[in-house]
């Protein structure tokens, strides 16, 4: 059994392991925070906070939890602004579930001002505009992929940029703390139950507060809800070989130009559909309880040519569909060079 190891100072470790080992990426930046700042600037405008007391040591570790990314660390004070320009240029649209262990933060968005102290739990949508200011803080962040949480994306969007409160949210806080404590000894064999419980706790937490959210919060921008509808339609119709821009425009009653704008940061509608299909196929192939033939899985997700499916699969992941079942591959191909920042690592999840 292989466990995660902590990095040494100034050491960057990037790992996409196979056969049961837990994926891990760690960074310790001792003085100038160059990598941390580069990571933040890659999807938002980042500046040092005026409250910086001179301590610039930033430490964080990131873990691949199969559809989730778990990041924990200690950060120097900073200001972060995600604008409309960033939304257009960045394809990062995850939700960030933030738990503060120490320090404080202020998040401003179209829904008002969200303030947090130690023990605060809140959800921020990276698909919306916001500004964030923190003191020196110790934190845990769970980055939630929209495709992985597609079945209740509307509920998460309703809860975004607002604090999560109540009994279930307190239980969720304790669960996240337990992940932070146990994650060094965790293996991929144990992840399904961990991620299942986290998803269910999060879903219950935001659902029980849904009435408050809908009454007191301004809606997210219309483009966010529209793309959520588009994603839901794609997810519900992956089995159809006819799924494409034309079918989407008709179902959503929008123009091709508008549809193209919605998926511009994803490389276009066709590219998004192809990646969603391949991710669904990969998930099915890695499920030991799914005994369908590889060709049957491909056909069930809208492919009419097994050869084309294999080519597309290898192009995206870096290995063949048959290798998934042989070796329990769980992510994209191992990148040969050290990633420039955590964002590059995140995009591989």
Secondary structure, 3 states (H helix, E strand, C coil): CCCCCCCCCCCEEEECCCCCCCEEEEEEECCCCHHHHHHHHCCCEEEECCCCCCCCCEEEEEEECCCEEEEEEEECCEEEEECHHHHHHCCCCCEEEEEEEECCEEEEECCEEEEECCCCEEEEECCCCEEEEECCEEEEEEEECCCCCHHHHHHHHHHCCEECCCHHHHHHHHHHHHHHHHHHHCCHHHHHHHHHHHHHHHHHHHHHCHHHHHHHCCCCCHHHHHHHHHHHHHHHCCCCCCCCHHHHHHHHCCCHHHHHHHCHHHCCHHHHHHHHHHHHHHHHHCCCCCCCCHHHHHHHCCCCCHHHHHHHHHHHHCCCHHHHHHHCCCCCCCCCCCCCCHHHHHCCC
